[in-house]
Amino acid sequence: MEFNLQRSGPWIGFGGLAVLLFIAFPMIMPPLGYAPWWGVLMILGLVAMQAVVIARLAKRHPERCAVVPLFGLVAYFALVFVGVSWWGWAP
């Protein structure tokens, strides 16, 4: 079985964004979440920026779309770490 990232790269990328939103969901929902409203906007802004990057890469370099959610996952955890340790987000 051979993977053709020219065709499936964007799908893998957007699927990865869905998984990233699933990971971020407990933090941004009011009953469980502990990020303030501006933290929620930052998290959703990260996901929106990744969606734009994937959409632009899908035309020129679709094979690179599959790694965008990996960088987004690192950025998400960095944002959460900074939010909890420096900005006082309390779990």
Summary of the structure (lengths in Angstrom):
residues: 91
radius of gyration: 14.8
end to end distance: 43.8
largest distance: 48.2
contacts: 246
relative contact order: 0.20
helix: 79%
strand: 0%
